[in-house]
Amino acid sequence: MMLDLVKYPVIRTEKATRLVENNQLSFDVDVRLTKPQIRKLIQEFFNVKVLAVNTHRPPRKTNRLGSKPSYKRVIVTVDSDVTLLK
């Protein structure tokens, strides 16, 4: 299922909480997803109109035992007619 490729929403950072005020949502997704796939997935699952999709891949963090898995961080801008916090 495509929804399994969305790992989790990012709500624990200060920037992510500021983005909610501007109708933007943050997610960590699988690195294989493309922008059109992310747009389609968010539109179908949340029933919102996606205006823009911005992605970036933060650097991998390493420690003594190895490194954490890589992921892609996505910032999705949705239409302002939709209420995000119900």
N, C-alpha and C positions, 0 to 999 in steps of 0.2 A: 504494500500500500504506500502511496506517495506521502501520506501524512507522517509516516514513520521517519522520513528523511528530515523533518523539522524536529530538532533535538529538544529545544525548549525556548520559551519566550525569555527575553532578558528584561528583568524588572528590578534587579538588585543594584544597578548602577545609578549614579546621580544623573548622568546624561540621558539614560533611558527614561527616567521619570520626567525630565524636562521635555523630551520629545513627545510624550503623550499629550501635552498641552497643545502641540502643533499638529495633532492628528497623525502622528507617526508611531509605528510599532517596531520593536526590535526583536529579532529572533536569531538563534544560532541554528544553522542548518548544515546539512551534509555538503562537502566541498564539490560534489558532482552535480548539484543542482545549478541550472542556469537561470538568468533573470526572467525569461518568459515562463519557465516552469514554476518559479516561485510566485510570480504574479497570478498564474492560473490556480495554484494551490491555495493561496490566501483568499482569492475571490470566491472560490467554491466553498471553502471551509467556514469562513467568517461571514459570508454574504455581504461583502462590501465592495466598493469600486476602488481599485488600486490605481493611483495616479502616477506613482514613481516607485522604482525599486533601486536602492543603492546597496552595493555589496563591498566588503573588504575582507581580507584574510589576515587576521592578526598573527604575529610571529609565534612559533611554537615555544613553549616554556620548557626548559630542561631542569632536571635535578640530578642528584647522584645516581638514582636508579634508572634513569632513562629520560624520556620526554613524554609530554602529554599529547593526546591525539590532536590533529589539526581540525579546524572547523572554519566555517564561513559565517561572518556576522552580517545580517541583513537589516536594513532600515527601510520599512515600507511606509510610504505616504498614502493615506486613504482619503476618500472624499470627505469634505467637512460636513455633509448632511447626516453622517452616521454618528451616533453617540457611542464612544468607545467604552466608557465606564458606565455600566448599567447597574 
